[in-house]
């Protein structure tokens, strides 16, 4: 249970001059700061779970200020401000985006204590939830404990103990190179080199020289002897990515190496013995390539002694959230101090997304979100998944739901003469929640409380007539 410590950010005079004393009488330990910088310093030392921001009519505190004070630990803010401040867009944004609740002057101390108690409870709850990465870990430097990943780990347990060739299949972006590195790092060859060759990126006329090396003067531009990638992997592992793109004549030479453990540099006749384990990977089905005469059958069987499949992300239920948190923590340079994690809507959107680009797509989306996010929690729109989140809802159903919410809120506001506090009580939500819903549904005070979108449509209709 958290201690009852509250950080009072006193950007305005204490309304009744006795706030600190009355809070202490109610059992709170009070830390006072006169500005945002001082508040951040106090929070860094004392880590208060609750903040109380006393604001005046100048609106000197912003949502980003409160997030900066909180840092990366959960902290719930309660704002105290004059009623007229709520009409300012800057303060309305702060109330909607950065505070647990707010209290308008004059202070009702009993109600303020209740609000602070609720804020403490929420902060306590947020801090009691273990970080995602500590709940479920992976193995072999990978993240995830889905059934497919457990199957992969069990296969790796056996493969790392032997020294036979391995063929890794899987779609682009599934982490085939990560699997190959795990094989190398947990094998007896871990102290040797790990050499990667992307066969699909090599010019056809340079494949032989890249893999096997060449002698000086063996072809135009060969000004000196060059050691090939396979020879560089002596005592370690050679990883041949996208092996299906290897030209047929180079496939014959690779087959010779697998059979005899020797290579011949371009322009030479001397065989050189090389002790290197071959791990290959392909996103295409090599058995189909064999049937289409695009890949040698004998080489396929030589490479496919041991086979692993890197599962696509859509077949790894439960791993997406873990991977997203890992991607978030792996990018500290691009992560703003105010970003805490992912919102529930973002997690739901990620779980429902098909992920055609697999883990690579997820990492790219998280990196984008770190740049686009303006609040403490990354949302579906920051990840570019807002449409995916609504994909399961038909357009007519989504529109009907939105219209129903708008009509209900508008009707309630009309009944209470636009008194937000009374309307919130009638709807059974907090004022902060009601303000957020009003902002989302574009409900503004005016004739029939029409939304900005509706008024625009009416204007267009009048003009057309």
CORWOHU-V269182 format. One record per residue. N is the residue number from 1. PHI is phi in radians with two decimals (999 if undefined). PSI is psi in degrees with one decimal (999 if undefined). OMEGA is omega in radians with two decimals (999 if undefined). Layout:
[[N | PHI | PSI | OMEGA] [N | PHI | PSI | OMEGA]]
This chain:
[[1 | 999 | 136.4 | -3.12] [2 | -1.32 | 148.4 | 3.03] [3 | -1.24 | 155.3 | -3.13] [4 | -1.48 | 71.6 | 3.09] [5 | -1.85 | 133.6 | 3.13] [6 | -2.23 | 133.3 | 3.08] [7 | -1.69 | 115.4 | -3.14] [8 | -1.66 | 112.0 | 3.07] [9 | -1.59 | 100.4 | -2.95] [10 | -1.67 | 76.8 | 3.07] [11 | -1.49 | -2.0 | 3.08] [12 | -2.45 | 156.6 | 3.12] [13 | -1.03 | 147.7 | 3.08] [14 | -1.04 | 125.5 | -3.00] [15 | -0.96 | -43.8 | -3.11] [16 | -1.97 | 3.5 | 3.11] [17 | 1.34 | -4.6 | -3.07] [18 | -2.21 | 15.8 | -3.04] [19 | -1.07 | -49.2 | -3.12] [20 | -1.03 | -44.7 | -3.13] [21 | -1.08 | -42.3 | -3.10] [22 | -1.24 | -34.0 | 3.06] [23 | -1.13 | -42.2 | 3.12] [24 | -1.13 | -37.5 | 3.09] [25 | -1.12 | -28.5 | 3.12] [26 | -1.48 | 5.2 | 3.06] [27 | 1.73 | 5.5 | -3.14] [28 | -1.55 | 141.9 | 2.94] [29 | -1.61 | 120.9 | -2.98] [30 | -1.83 | 129.2 | 2.99] [31 | -2.00 | 127.3 | -3.05] [32 | -1.93 | 135.9 | 3.06] [33 | -2.32 | 142.2 | -3.07] [34 | -1.59 | -17.6 | 3.11] [35 | -2.64 | 177.6 | -3.05] [36 | -1.13 | -42.1 | -3.13] [37 | -1.09 | -43.7 | 3.12] [38 | -1.15 | -38.1 | 3.12] [39 | -1.11 | -41.4 | 3.12] [40 | -1.09 | -38.8 | 3.12] [41 | -1.17 | -42.1 | 3.12] [42 | -1.12 | -43.6 | -3.11] [43 | -1.13 | -36.4 | 3.13] [44 | -1.10 | -28.9 | -3.11] [45 | -1.58 | -41.1 | -2.97] [46 | -1.86 | -19.7 | 3.10] [47 | 0.91 | 60.2 | 3.12] [48 | -1.25 | 135.2 | -3.14] [49 | -1.34 | -18.5 | -3.07] [50 | -2.29 | 141.4 | 3.05] [51 | -2.13 | 144.6 | 3.10] [52 | -2.15 | 109.4 | -3.08] [53 | -1.70 | 113.0 | 3.09] [54 | -1.57 | 112.7 | -3.04] [55 | -1.99 | 149.5 | 3.09] [56 | -1.92 | -166.9 | -3.06] [57 | -1.35 | -4.4 | -3.10] [58 | -1.52 | -16.2 | 3.11] [59 | 1.09 | 49.8 | -3.05] [60 | -1.44 | -9.7 | -3.09] [61 | -1.88 | 133.9 | 3.13] [62 | -1.97 | 169.8 | 3.10] [63 | -1.07 | -40.7 | -3.14] [64 | -1.14 | -32.1 | 3.08] [65 | -1.09 | -46.4 | -3.12] [66 | -1.13 | -37.9 | 3.11] [67 | -1.18 | -37.3 | 3.14] [68 | -1.13 | -39.8 | 3.11] [69 | -1.11 | -43.8 | -3.09] [70 | -1.14 | -33.6 | -3.08] [71 | 1.23 | -142.3 | -3.06] [72 | -1.77 | 0.7 | 3.07] [73 | -1.64 | 143.6 | 3.12] [74 | -1.02 | 131.0 | 3.10] [75 | -2.55 | 125.8 | -3.13] [76 | -1.77 | 128.5 | -3.10] [77 | -1.79 | 143.2 | 2.96] [78 | -2.12 | 127.7 | -3.11] [79 | -1.76 | 139.4 | 3.02] [80 | -2.06 | 121.9 | -3.02] [81 | -2.67 | 159.4 | 3.07] [82 | -1.14 | 150.2 | -3.11] [83 | -1.04 | -36.4 | -3.10] [84 | -1.20 | -20.5 | -3.14] [85 | -1.15 | -23.8 | -3.10] [86 | -1.18 | -16.5 | 3.13] [87 | -1.42 | -10.9 | -3.14] [88 | -1.46 | 131.6 | 3.14] [89 | -0.98 | -39.4 | -3.11] [90 | -1.07 | -45.8 | -3.13] [91 | -1.29 | -33.1 | 3.08] [92 | -1.10 | -38.9 | 3.10] [93 | -1.13 | -40.7 | 3.13] [94 | -1.08 | -45.7 | -3.12] [95 | -1.10 | -36.1 | -3.09] [96 | -1.36 | -30.4 | -2.94] [97 | -1.95 | -21.3 | -2.91] [98 | -2.27 | -2.0 | -3.09] [99 | -2.16 | 151.6 | 3.09] [100 | -1.25 | -42.1 | 3.10] [101 | -2.82 | 173.5 | 3.11] [102 | -2.44 | 162.5 | -3.06] [103 | -2.39 | 123.0 | 3.13] [104 | -1.60 | 149.3 | 3.14] [105 | -1.27 | 149.3 | 0.00] [106 | -1.33 | 156.4 | -3.06] [107 | -1.27 | 129.4 | 2.91] [108 | -1.70 | 99.5 | -2.93] [109 | -1.10 | -37.6 | -3.14] [110 | -1.10 | -42.9 | 3.12] [111 | -1.20 | -35.7 | 3.10] [112 | -1.09 | -39.1 | 3.11] [113 | -1.11 | -38.1 | 3.12] [114 | -1.13 | -44.4 | 3.14] [115 | -1.09 | -43.4 | 3.12] [116 | -1.11 | -37.3 | 3.09] [117 | -1.11 | -40.5 | 3.08] [118 | -1.13 | -41.3 | 3.12] [119 | -1.09 | -41.0 | 3.10] [120 | -1.10 | -41.7 | 3.13] [121 | -1.09 | -42.0 | 3.13] [122 | -1.17 | -42.5 | 3.12] [123 | -1.08 | -40.4 | 3.10] [124 | -1.06 | -42.7 | 3.14] [125 | -1.11 | -47.1 | -3.11] [126 | -1.09 | -37.0 | -3.11] [127 | -1.36 | -18.8 | -3.13] [128 | -1.45 | -14.5 | -3.14] [129 | -1.41 | 120.2 | -3.13] [130 | -1.11 | 148.3 | 3.05] [131 | -0.99 | 146.7 | -3.07] [132 | -0.96 | -40.7 | -3.02] [133 | -1.24 | -15.3 | 3.12] [134 | -1.62 | -12.9 | -3.11] [135 | -1.36 | -49.0 | -3.12] [136 | -2.34 | 114.8 | 3.12] [137 | -1.78 | 178.0 | 3.07] [138 | -2.06 | -159.6 | 3.11] [139 | -2.43 | 165.1 | 3.10] [140 | 0.99 | 32.2 | 3.13] [141 | 1.31 | 12.3 | -3.14] [142 | -1.90 | 162.5 | -3.13] [143 | -1.99 | 133.1 | 3.07] [144 | 2.25 | 144.0 | 3.11] [145 | -2.33 | 26.9 | 3.06] [146 | -1.18 | 169.1 | -3.11] [147 | -1.03 | -41.4 | -3.13] [148 | -1.12 | -38.8 | -3.14] [149 | -1.26 | -36.5 | 3.08] [150 | -1.10 | -38.2 | 3.08] [151 | -1.10 | -41.3 | 3.11] [152 | -1.12 | -43.1 | 3.14] [153 | -1.08 | -41.0 | 3.14] [154 | -1.11 | -39.5 | 3.10] [155 | -1.16 | -40.4 | 3.12] [156 | -1.11 | -35.3 | 3.11] [157 | -0.95 | -35.6 | -3.13] [158 | -1.49 | -40.5 | -3.03] [159 | -1.20 | -36.5 | -3.09] [160 | -1.19 | -14.1 | -3.11] [161 | -1.52 | -12.9 | -3.10] [162 | -2.04 | 178.9 | -3.01] [163 | -2.19 | 22.2 | -3.09] [164 | -1.44 | 161.1 | 3.07] [165 | -1.08 | 150.0 | -3.12] [166 | -2.26 | 136.6 | 3.03] [167 | -1.99 | 123.4 | -3.13] [168 | -1.88 | 122.1 | 3.08] [169 | -1.88 | 161.8 | 3.14] [170 | 2.67 | 155.8 | -3.14] [171 | -1.18 | 163.3 | 3.08] [172 | -1.07 | 136.9 | 3.10] [173 | 1.54 | 4.7 | -3.11] [174 | -1.53 | -7.4 | 3.10] [175 | 1.66 | 37.5 | -3.12] [176 | -1.14 | -38.4 | 3.12] [177 | -1.15 | -35.3 | 3.09] [178 | -1.08 | -39.1 | 3.09] [179 | -1.14 | -42.7 | 3.14] [180 | -1.09 | -40.7 | 3.11] [181 | -1.14 | -37.4 | 3.11] [182 | -1.10 | -40.8 | 3.10] [183 | -1.05 | -46.7 | -3.13] [184 | -1.13 | -49.0 | -3.01] [185 | -1.21 | -19.7 | -3.13] [186 | -1.91 | 13.2 | 3.10] [187 | -1.83 | 177.3 | 3.12] [188 | -1.20 | -10.7 | -3.14] [189 | -1.62 | 10.8 | -3.00] [190 | -1.02 | -30.0 | -3.13] [191 | -1.43 | -9.4 | 3.11] [192 | -1.53 | 176.4 | -3.12] [193 | -1.28 | 152.2 | 3.00] [194 | -2.05 | 109.5 | -3.04] [195 | -1.93 | 127.5 | -3.12] [196 | -1.89 | 134.3 | 3.06] [197 | -2.27 | 122.2 | 3.05] [198 | -1.59 | 100.4 | -3.05] [199 | -1.11 | -28.3 | -3.12] [200 | -1.33 | -15.6 | -3.10] [201 | -1.72 | -1.6 | -3.09] [202 | -1.54 | 133.6 | 3.00] [203 | -1.04 | 139.8 | -3.05] [204 | -0.97 | -38.5 | -3.08] [205 | -1.35 | -5.7 | -3.12] [206 | -2.03 | 1.9 | -3.10] [207 | -1.05 | -47.9 | -3.10] [208 | -1.05 | -46.0 | -3.12] [209 | -1.15 | -36.3 | -3.13] [210 | -1.17 | -43.8 | -3.09] [211 | -1.35 | -44.2 | -2.96] [212 | -1.92 | -8.8 | -3.13] [213 | 1.48 | 174.1 | 3.12] [214 | -2.62 | 159.1 | 3.09] [215 | -1.60 | 159.1 | 3.10] [216 | -1.07 | 131.9 | 3.10] [217 | 1.37 | 8.6 | -3.09] [218 | -1.25 | -22.2 | 3.06] [219 | -2.77 | 167.7 | -3.11] [220 | -1.03 | 125.7 | -3.13] [221 | 1.69 | -9.1 | 3.12] [222 | -1.47 | 79.4 | -3.04] [223 | -1.40 | -14.4 | 3.11] [224 | -2.70 | 165.2 | 3.13] [225 | -1.15 | 142.9 | 3.11] [226 | -2.30 | 130.6 | 3.09] [227 | -1.46 | 131.1 | -3.11] [228 | -1.37 | 170.5 | -3.08] [229 | -1.11 | -38.7 | -3.14] [230 | -1.13 | -43.3 | 3.13] [231 | -1.14 | -34.5 | 3.12] [232 | -1.16 | -21.2 | -3.11] [233 | -1.54 | 11.8 | 3.13] [234 | -0.87 | 125.0 | 3.13] [235 | 1.43 | -1.8 | -3.10] [236 | -2.28 | -135.7 | -3.04] [237 | -2.30 | 136.2 | 3.01] [238 | -1.85 | 121.7 | -3.14] [239 | -1.83 | 114.0 | -3.12] [240 | -1.77 | 95.2 | -3.12] [241 | -1.41 | 146.8 | -3.12] [242 | 0.90 | 52.4 | -3.11] [243 | -1.10 | -23.8 | -3.14] [244 | -1.14 | -16.2 | 3.13] [245 | -1.60 | 3.0 | -3.12] [246 | -1.26 | 130.9 | 3.12] [247 | -1.05 | 153.3 | -3.06] [248 | -1.08 | -38.6 | -3.12] [249 | -1.18 | -34.1 | 3.08] [250 | -1.25 | -29.6 | 3.09] [251 | -1.07 | -37.1 | -3.14] [252 | -1.12 | -42.7 | 3.12] [253 | -1.18 | -37.7 | 3.10] [254 | -1.14 | -38.1 | 3.10] [255 | -1.06 | -40.3 | 3.12] [256 | -1.08 | -40.3 | 3.11] [257 | -1.12 | -43.0 | -3.13] [258 | -1.12 | -33.0 | -3.12] [259 | -1.41 | -42.2 | -2.97] [260 | -1.93 | -10.7 | -3.10] [261 | 1.06 | 30.1 | 3.09] [262 | -2.28 | 153.7 | 3.06] [263 | -2.25 | 161.9 | 3.05] [264 | -2.26 | 121.0 | 3.12] [265 | -1.15 | 150.5 | 3.06] [266 | -1.08 | 130.3 | -3.12] [267 | 1.54 | 6.4 | 3.14] [268 | -2.25 | 163.8 | 3.05] [269 | -2.06 | -0.3 | -3.06] [270 | -1.54 | 127.6 | 3.10] [271 | -1.42 | 135.2 | -3.14] [272 | -2.05 | 125.3 | 3.14] [273 | -1.40 | 133.3 | -3.13] [274 | -2.30 | 129.4 | 3.09] [275 | -1.77 | 93.6 | -3.14] [276 | -2.50 | 137.4 | 3.09] [277 | -1.46 | 138.2 | 3.14] [278 | -1.78 | 123.2 | 2.98] [279 | -2.10 | 123.3 | -3.10] [280 | -2.06 | 158.1 | 3.14] [281 | -2.51 | 151.0 | 3.12] [282 | -2.71 | 140.2 | 3.06] [283 | -1.58 | -8.0 | 3.08] [284 | -1.76 | 156.7 | 3.12] [285 | -1.35 | 109.2 | -3.08] [286 | -1.20 | -27.5 | 3.10] [287 | -1.15 | -36.1 | 3.04] [288 | -1.18 | -39.3 | 3.12] [289 | -1.09 | -34.9 | 3.09] [290 | -1.13 | -45.3 | -3.13] [291 | -1.11 | -28.8 | -3.14] [292 | -1.62 | 10.1 | 3.11] [293 | 1.06 | 29.8 | 3.07] [294 | -1.77 | -7.5 | 3.14] [295 | -2.54 | 138.0 | -3.09] [296 | -1.18 | 132.0 | -3.13] [297 | -1.16 | -40.8 | -3.12] [298 | -1.15 | -35.9 | 3.09] [299 | -1.19 | -38.5 | 3.12] [300 | -1.01 | -45.5 | -3.11] [301 | -1.23 | -30.9 | 3.09] [302 | -1.18 | -37.4 | -3.13] [303 | -1.38 | -32.7 | -3.00] [304 | -1.59 | 36.9 | 3.07] [305 | -1.12 | -48.0 | 3.05] [306 | -2.11 | 137.0 | -3.07] [307 | -2.17 | 136.1 | 3.05] [308 | -2.25 | 149.3 | 3.07] [309 | -2.11 | 123.0 | 3.04] [310 | -1.47 | 110.8 | -2.99] [311 | -1.23 | 143.9 | 3.05] [312 | -1.18 | 155.5 | -3.05] [313 | -1.12 | -31.5 | -3.12] [314 | -1.17 | -17.5 | 3.12] [315 | -1.74 | 16.2 | -3.12] [316 | -2.13 | 65.1 | -3.11] [317 | -1.05 | 135.5 | -3.14] [318 | 1.61 | -15.4 | -3.10] [319 | -1.57 | -17.9 | -3.01] [320 | -1.11 | -45.2 | 3.13] [321 | -1.08 | -39.0 | 3.12] [322 | -1.13 | -44.0 | -3.14] [323 | -1.16 | -38.3 | 3.12] [324 | -1.12 | -41.9 | 3.12] [325 | -1.14 | -39.3 | 3.09] [326 | -1.09 | -43.7 | 3.13] [327 | -1.11 | -35.3 | 3.11] [328 | -1.15 | -47.2 | -3.11] [329 | -1.25 | -24.1 | -3.11] [330 | -1.39 | -3.8 | -3.12] [331 | -2.14 | 58.1 | -3.11] [332 | -1.10 | -30.0 | -3.11] [333 | -1.17 | -34.8 | -3.12] [334 | -1.63 | 1.3 | -3.08] [335 | -1.68 | 120.1 | 3.09] [336 | -1.20 | 152.1 | -3.10] [337 | -1.07 | -24.9 | -3.06] [338 | -1.48 | -11.4 | -3.09] [339 | -1.38 | 119.2 | -3.10] [340 | -1.64 | -43.1 | -3.09] [341 | 3.06 | -149.3 | -3.08] [342 | -1.85 | 140.9 | 3.08] [343 | -1.30 | 158.6 | 3.08] [344 | -0.98 | -37.1 | 3.11] [345 | -1.14 | -37.6 | 3.11] [346 | -1.14 | -43.2 | 3.13] [347 | -1.10 | -41.0 | 3.13] [348 | -1.14 | -40.1 | 3.13] [349 | -1.13 | -40.1 | 3.13] [350 | -1.18 | -38.2 | 3.14] [351 | -1.16 | -30.9 | -3.10] [352 | -1.58 | -10.8 | -3.12] [353 | -1.28 | 147.9 | -3.07] [354 | -1.38 | -23.9 | 3.12] [355 | 0.97 | 63.4 | 3.08] [356 | -1.10 | -27.2 | 3.11] [357 | -1.63 | 3.4 | 3.06] [358 | 1.02 | -147.2 | -3.03] [359 | -1.08 | -35.4 | 3.12] [360 | -1.06 | -40.4 | 3.11] [361 | -1.14 | -41.9 | -3.14] [362 | -1.06 | -45.7 | 3.14] [363 | -1.07 | -42.8 | 3.14] [364 | -1.11 | -39.6 | 3.14] [365 | -1.18 | -39.1 | 3.11] [366 | -1.14 | -41.8 | 3.09] [367 | -1.06 | -40.0 | 3.08] [368 | -1.11 | -43.0 | -3.10] [369 | -1.10 | -35.7 | 3.13] [370 | -1.08 | -28.6 | 3.12] [371 | -1.48 | -39.5 | -3.01] [372 | -1.50 | -23.5 | -3.03] [373 | -1.15 | 134.8 | 3.14] [374 | -1.99 | 0.8 | -3.12] [375 | -2.20 | -173.3 | -3.13] [376 | -1.30 | -22.0 | -3.09] [377 | -2.13 | 132.9 | 3.09] [378 | -1.25 | 130.0 | -3.13] [379 | -1.87 | 173.1 | 3.13] [380 | -1.01 | -36.4 | -3.12] [381 | -1.17 | -31.5 | 3.10] [382 | -1.18 | -32.8 | 3.13] [383 | -1.49 | -6.6 | -3.06] [384 | 1.29 | 27.5 | -3.07] [385 | -2.07 | 16.7 | -3.11] [386 | -1.11 | -35.0 | 3.11] [387 | -1.26 | -37.4 | 3.13] [388 | -1.12 | -35.2 | -3.13] [389 | -1.14 | -32.7 | -3.13] [390 | -1.64 | 5.0 | -3.04] [391 | -1.10 | -30.9 | -3.12] [392 | -1.38 | -3.3 | -3.11] [393 | -1.94 | 127.6 | 3.13] [394 | -1.14 | 154.9 | -3.12] [395 | -1.04 | -40.7 | -3.10] [396 | -1.17 | -38.9 | 3.13] [397 | -1.18 | -43.3 | 3.13] [398 | -1.09 | -41.6 | 3.14] [399 | -1.15 | -39.1 | 3.13] [400 | -1.14 | -41.6 | 3.14] [401 | -1.09 | -45.3 | -3.14] [402 | -1.10 | -43.3 | -3.14] [403 | -1.11 | -39.2 | 3.12] [404 | -1.12 | -46.0 | 3.12] [405 | -1.07 | -44.3 | -3.11] [406 | -1.09 | -45.1 | -3.11] [407 | -1.13 | -40.7 | -3.13] [408 | -1.13 | -46.7 | -3.13] [409 | -1.16 | -42.1 | 3.14] [410 | -1.09 | -44.4 | -3.13] [411 | -1.10 | -42.3 | -3.14] [412 | -1.14 | -41.9 | 3.11] [413 | -1.09 | -39.9 | 3.11] [414 | -1.12 | -41.1 | 3.13] [415 | -1.06 | -35.8 | -3.08] [416 | -1.79 | 20.8 | 3.10] [417 | 0.90 | 41.5 | 3.09] [418 | 1.10 | 27.0 | 3.01] [419 | -1.44 | 106.7 | -3.00] [420 | -1.15 | -40.4 | -3.12] [421 | -1.08 | -47.2 | 3.14] [422 | -1.15 | -39.1 | 3.12] [423 | -1.13 | -39.7 | 3.13] [424 | -1.11 | -42.7 | 3.11] [425 | -1.10 | -39.6 | 3.14] [426 | -1.14 | -36.0 | -3.13] [427 | -1.47 | -11.9 | 3.14] [428 | 1.35 | 28.8 | 3.11] [429 | -2.25 | 167.1 | 3.09] [430 | -1.35 | 163.6 | 3.10] [431 | -1.11 | -37.7 | 3.12] [432 | -1.05 | -44.9 | 3.13] [433 | -1.10 | -41.5 | -3.14] [434 | -1.12 | -42.1 | 3.10] [435 | -1.06 | -40.9 | 3.13] [436 | -1.10 | -42.0 | -3.13] [437 | -1.18 | -38.7 | 3.09] [438 | -1.09 | -41.1 | 3.13] [439 | -1.16 | -43.4 | -3.12] [440 | -1.12 | -40.0 | -3.08] [441 | -1.58 | 3.2 | 3.09] [442 | 1.04 | 40.1 | 3.11] [443 | -1.57 | 118.6 | 3.12] [444 | -2.18 | 154.3 | -3.14] [445 | -1.27 | 130.3 | -3.12] [446 | 2.98 | -164.4 | -3.12] [447 | -1.06 | 116.3 | -3.12] [448 | 1.02 | 14.4 | 3.11] [449 | 0.91 | 43.5 | -3.11] [450 | -1.21 | 150.6 | 3.05] [451 | -1.34 | 159.1 | 3.11] [452 | -1.06 | -38.2 | 3.14] [453 | -1.11 | -44.1 | -3.13] [454 | -1.10 | -42.0 | -3.14] [455 | -1.11 | -37.3 | 3.11] [456 | -1.12 | -41.9 | 3.13] [457 | -1.11 | -40.1 | 3.13] [458 | -1.11 | -40.9 | -3.14] [459 | -1.10 | -42.7 | 3.12] [460 | -1.10 | -39.8 | -3.13] [461 | -1.15 | -40.7 | 3.12] [462 | -1.11 | -42.1 | -3.14] [463 | -1.11 | -36.9 | -3.12] [464 | -1.21 | -31.6 | 3.10] [465 | -1.30 | 999 | 999]]
